Amino acid sequence: MTREEVMEKVNEIIQDVFDDDSIQVTDETVAADVDGWDSLMHITLIGTVEDEFDVKFAMKDVVGMKNVGQMVDLIMEQTD
């Protein structure tokens, strides 16, 4: 998968998790940019991303994630 394909899939997952088809994320998107993205929804999102991409994030990576771009980078590292 290319980085663009991973980003597109992550965007679809975020739209689904937050039930909002108007969400368009970029590398710089942070939780504060998305209505309803709190710590509980973050856990839901991480679990969904892990399931969809068949990856497992280390807790240090989840805590250290600053934006969607970092999430995509972590997915790319595990799916190469």
Long-range contacts (C-beta under 8 A, 24 or more apart in sequence): 1-76, 1-79, 3-72, 3-76, 6-53, 6-72, 6-75, 6-76, 6-79, 7-68, 7-72, 9-52, 9-53, 10-49, 10-68, 10-71, 10-72, 10-75, 13-45, 13-48, 13-49, 13-52, 14-45, 14-68, 16-48, 17-41, 17-44, 17-45, 17-48, 25-68, 26-68, 26-69, 27-67, 27-68, 27-69, 27-72, 28-67, 28-68, 28-69, 29-67, 29-68, 29-69, 30-66, 30-67, 30-68, 49-75, 53-78, 53-79, 54-79, 55-79
